[in-house]
Amino acid sequence: MEKETRKNYGAAGLLPLLIFLLLYVGCLAVFTIKGAKDPSSYMPRQVAILIALVFALIFFEPRSKFSKKMDLYLNNAGNAGVMNLALIVMMAGGFSSAVTLSGGTILNC
């Protein structure tokens, strides 16, 4: 049986939050200064959240398997099914934003 140990990351535990804030607020500031019409459309929140989440999953416990880290995140962030659905919705939103910015159109069925 594997013994689980809790690690104290200290201030390093705030790095994903700082990455999210730097990406999102930084892009908003840059595009606002450049005079963009809708600066929040250039860096959607869900993309910044996904980047920070991937950073956290890769940076912390680098020797652990990615699937183990994802299970740990999904189970401890809330109900695993709901969190999995939230990740899927965030990825779909990021994909939709990327397609729209690259010239795609939204179809109204």
C-alpha positions as CSV (number, residue, x, y, z in Angstrom):
1,M,0.0,0.0,0.0
2,E,1.4,3.3,-1.0
3,K,1.7,5.9,1.7
4,E,0.6,9.4,0.7
5,T,2.6,12.3,1.9
6,R,1.4,15.9,1.8
7,K,3.9,18.3,0.3
8,N,4.1,21.9,1.4
9,Y,4.6,23.9,-1.8
10,G,4.5,27.3,0.0
11,A,4.4,30.3,-2.3
12,A,5.0,28.0,-5.4
13,G,1.4,26.8,-4.9
14,L,0.2,30.2,-6.1
15,L,2.1,30.0,-9.5
16,P,-1.0,28.7,-11.4
17,L,-3.1,31.6,-10.1
18,L,-0.3,34.0,-11.0
19,I,0.0,32.5,-14.5
20,F,-3.8,32.9,-15.0
21,L,-3.8,36.5,-13.8
22,L,-0.7,37.4,-15.9
23,L,-2.2,35.8,-19.0
24,Y,-5.7,37.1,-18.7
25,V,-5.1,40.6,-17.2
26,G,-1.9,41.1,-19.1
27,C,-3.6,40.3,-22.5
28,L,-6.5,42.6,-21.6
29,A,-4.1,45.4,-20.8
30,V,-2.0,44.9,-23.9
31,F,-5.0,44.8,-26.2
32,T,-6.7,47.7,-24.5
33,I,-3.5,49.8,-25.0
34,K,-3.4,48.8,-28.6
35,G,-7.0,50.0,-29.0
36,A,-8.8,46.7,-29.7
37,K,-12.5,47.0,-29.8
38,D,-13.2,44.0,-27.6
39,P,-10.0,43.1,-25.8
40,S,-11.5,40.2,-23.8
41,S,-12.2,38.3,-27.0
42,Y,-8.5,37.9,-27.8
43,M,-7.8,35.9,-24.6
44,P,-10.8,34.1,-23.3
45,R,-10.9,33.2,-19.6
46,Q,-11.3,29.5,-20.3
47,V,-8.1,29.4,-22.3
48,A,-6.1,31.2,-19.6
49,I,-7.6,28.8,-17.0
50,L,-6.7,25.7,-19.1
51,I,-3.1,27.0,-19.6
52,A,-2.7,27.5,-15.8
53,L,-4.2,24.1,-15.1
54,V,-1.9,22.3,-17.5
55,F,1.0,24.2,-16.0
56,A,0.0,23.1,-12.5
57,L,-0.4,19.5,-13.6
58,I,3.0,19.4,-15.3
59,F,4.9,21.5,-12.7
60,F,3.8,19.9,-9.5
61,E,4.9,16.3,-8.9
62,P,6.7,15.9,-12.2
63,R,7.5,12.2,-11.7
64,S,3.8,11.2,-11.2
65,K,1.7,10.0,-14.1
66,F,-0.5,12.5,-15.8
67,S,-3.6,10.3,-15.4
68,K,-3.0,10.1,-11.6
69,K,-2.7,13.9,-11.4
70,M,-5.9,14.3,-13.4
71,D,-7.7,11.9,-11.1
72,L,-6.5,13.7,-8.1
73,Y,-7.6,17.1,-9.5
74,L,-11.0,15.8,-10.7
75,N,-11.8,14.2,-7.3
76,N,-10.5,17.0,-5.1
77,A,-11.8,20.0,-7.0
78,G,-15.4,18.8,-6.7
79,N,-17.5,16.0,-8.1
80,A,-15.3,14.1,-10.6
81,G,-18.1,14.0,-13.2
82,V,-18.9,17.7,-12.9
83,M,-15.3,18.7,-13.0
84,N,-14.7,16.5,-16.1
85,L,-17.7,18.2,-17.8
86,A,-16.4,21.6,-16.8
87,L,-13.0,20.8,-18.5
88,I,-14.8,19.6,-21.6
89,V,-16.9,22.8,-21.7
90,M,-13.8,25.0,-21.2
91,M,-11.9,23.2,-24.0
92,A,-14.9,23.6,-26.3
93,G,-15.1,27.3,-25.5
94,G,-11.4,27.7,-26.2
95,F,-11.7,25.9,-29.5
96,S,-14.7,28.1,-30.4
97,S,-12.8,31.3,-29.6
98,A,-9.8,30.1,-31.6
99,V,-11.9,29.3,-34.6
100,T,-13.7,32.6,-34.4
101,L,-10.5,34.6,-34.2
102,S,-9.0,32.7,-37.1
103,G,-11.9,33.8,-39.3
104,G,-14.5,31.1,-38.7
105,T,-18.2,32.0,-38.4
106,I,-20.8,30.9,-35.9
107,L,-23.7,29.0,-37.5
108,N,-27.1,29.6,-36.0
109,C,-29.0,26.4,-36.6
